[in-house]
Amino acid sequence: MAGVNALPAGSKDVQAMFGRIAGRYDLLNRVLSARLDLRWRRIAVNLLPEGRGEALDLACGTFDLGLAALRQGRAARIHGCDFSVPMLAAGTAKRRGLALSAAAGDALRLPYADAAFDVAMVAYGWRNFGDPLASARELRRVLRPGGHLLILEFFRPVRWFPKAFYATFGRGVFPLAGSLLAGDRTAYRYLHDSVQGFVSTSEAERHLLTAGFAAPRWQAFSGGVSHAVAVQAV
Ligand SMILES: C[S@@+](CC[C@H](N)C(=O)[O-])C[C@H]1O[C@@H](n2cnc3c(N)ncnc32)[C@H](O)[C@@H]1O
């Protein structure tokens, strides 16, 4: 699989970081969330209408969201796209005969034609893309009018519970677990810092509406630690 070149310096660091942790990524997700991450993806996928169309899983990583969408009848075929080739390799190992393909690509310049997909989804990728509005516009470009977008993300917390969660677990426990289980403290400190530097749910919704989406439906998980939002392309 060809890699992705011509990325800005900051993106190259993020790409290298995900490449380093790819082999332990699923394990860390399960441990750090006490397996809640699987449940959040399953519930989030239910925000999409049932259907058998072509679906993009952007920043697919190891394909956990795309696999949930296939299993729950929200797509006939998943096209996974990620700029980390090691993450894609770890993901395709889980394919087991399912209708799943993988392509290396950058979220701001997707390697797909206009209106190529009925559904697009992103789990925990949006805050890494550098420009939330430009990436929402790029997602809109590859969706057909009336198509659906699902985003699952850790948005910058504004309420006390998620704020307290990130100030304790996010800042202290996650980097420690990352260092012990993946040998990479920096990657799990980045998780905390990227959440603090990202948009809130209300700012995210404004970007989605500006990018050409409508009818947002939100779901909060675990007291607002994580959120899913589904919107429709107009
Ligand atoms: C936190 S992981 C999420 C993986 C998967 N969606 C999941 O639910 O576990 C974020 C993923 O986004 C990818 N990513 C980050 N920035 C990207 C970009 N600009 N273009 C494409 N993929 C990107 C990373 O390589 C990584 O696999």
The ligand as an ORCA input file, in Angstrom:
! r2SCAN-3c Opt
* xyz 0 1
  C      -7.502      7.706     17.424
  S      -7.294      6.842     15.923
  C      -8.938      6.293     15.532
  C      -8.971      5.012     14.760
  C     -10.352      4.375     14.562
  N     -11.234      5.239     13.810
  C     -10.992      3.986     15.860
  O     -12.172      4.262     16.051
  O     -10.320      3.379     16.692
  C      -7.082      8.176     14.820
  C      -6.709      7.738     13.406
  O      -6.720      8.885     12.576
  C      -5.690      8.756     11.613
  N      -5.429     10.110     11.106
  C      -5.050     11.183     11.832
  N      -4.906     12.268     11.039
  C      -5.234     11.851      9.781
  C      -5.290     12.511      8.529
  N      -4.972     13.811      8.402
  N      -5.676     11.807      7.446
  C      -5.995     10.483      7.570
  N      -5.940      9.793      8.721
  C      -5.570     10.485      9.818
  C      -4.556      8.119     12.413
  O      -3.588      7.528     11.603
  C      -5.312      7.125     13.279
  O      -5.388      5.851     12.686
*
